[in-house]
Amino acid sequence: MVKVTVCIGSSCHLKGSRQVVEELQYLINKHDLGESVELAGTFCMGKCGENGVSVTVDDDYYAVKPENVLDFFNDVVVKKVK
């Protein structure tokens, strides 16, 4: 099981965390990965200065923007599942 955690704290919320979560939910369902990917939210990850929404996949950190969620999903999440 791959765990994807998205920061939903105030700084990341302003950077589009809601859109990131919604798009990840959609992509997980579209690719039928609900049994392989756990999507969770958390408050501040302490990386507020980064240029994007703070996201971890297992323990690896990424800064994701709403406009690059699809690339992030394909390049990181799908590859970890396989």
C-alpha positions as CSV (number, residue, x, y, z in Angstrom):
1,M,0.0,0.0,0.0
2,V,1.4,3.4,-1.1
3,K,0.5,6.2,1.3
4,V,0.0,9.7,-0.2
5,T,-0.4,12.5,2.4
6,V,-1.4,16.0,1.3
7,C,-0.9,19.0,3.6
8,I,-4.2,20.8,4.1
9,G,-2.8,23.5,6.4
10,S,-3.5,27.2,5.7
11,S,-0.4,27.9,3.6
12,C,-1.0,24.8,1.4
13,H,-4.7,25.5,1.3
14,L,-3.9,28.9,-0.3
15,K,-1.6,27.1,-2.8
16,G,-4.4,24.8,-3.9
17,S,-4.4,21.7,-1.6
18,R,-8.1,21.2,-2.1
19,Q,-7.7,20.9,-5.9
20,V,-4.7,18.6,-5.4
21,V,-6.7,16.3,-3.1
22,E,-9.7,16.3,-5.4
23,E,-7.6,15.5,-8.5
24,L,-5.7,12.7,-6.7
25,Q,-9.0,11.2,-5.5
26,Y,-10.3,11.3,-9.1
27,L,-7.1,9.8,-10.5
28,I,-7.0,7.0,-7.9
29,N,-10.6,6.1,-8.7
30,K,-10.1,6.4,-12.5
31,H,-7.1,4.0,-12.4
32,D,-8.8,1.7,-9.9
33,L,-6.0,2.0,-7.4
34,G,-8.2,2.4,-4.3
35,E,-6.8,-0.9,-2.9
36,S,-3.2,0.1,-3.6
37,V,-3.1,3.8,-2.6
38,E,-4.2,5.4,0.7
39,L,-4.9,9.1,0.4
40,A,-4.7,11.1,3.6
41,G,-4.6,14.7,4.7
42,T,-2.5,16.3,7.5
43,F,-1.9,19.7,8.8
44,C,1.4,21.6,8.4
45,M,4.4,19.6,7.3
46,G,6.7,22.5,8.1
47,K,7.6,23.2,4.5
48,C,5.5,26.3,4.0
49,G,8.3,28.1,2.0
50,E,8.2,25.5,-0.8
51,N,6.6,26.5,-4.1
52,G,3.6,24.1,-4.0
53,V,1.4,22.0,-1.9
54,S,3.4,19.7,0.5
55,V,2.8,16.1,-0.4
56,T,4.5,12.9,0.8
57,V,4.4,9.5,-0.9
58,D,5.4,7.1,1.7
59,D,8.2,9.1,3.3
60,D,9.4,11.0,0.1
61,Y,8.5,14.7,0.0
62,Y,7.2,16.6,-3.1
63,A,5.9,20.1,-3.8
64,V,2.9,19.7,-6.0
65,K,0.8,22.3,-7.8
66,P,-2.8,21.9,-9.0
67,E,-1.6,22.2,-12.6
68,N,0.9,19.3,-12.3
69,V,-1.0,16.8,-10.3
70,L,-1.4,14.5,-13.4
71,D,2.3,14.4,-14.0
72,F,3.0,13.9,-10.3
73,F,0.5,11.0,-10.2
74,N,1.9,9.3,-13.3
75,D,5.6,9.9,-12.5
76,V,5.5,9.2,-8.8
77,V,2.4,7.4,-7.5
78,V,1.8,5.0,-10.3
79,K,5.4,4.0,-10.4
80,K,5.4,3.3,-6.6
81,V,2.3,1.1,-7.0
82,K,3.9,-1.1,-9.8
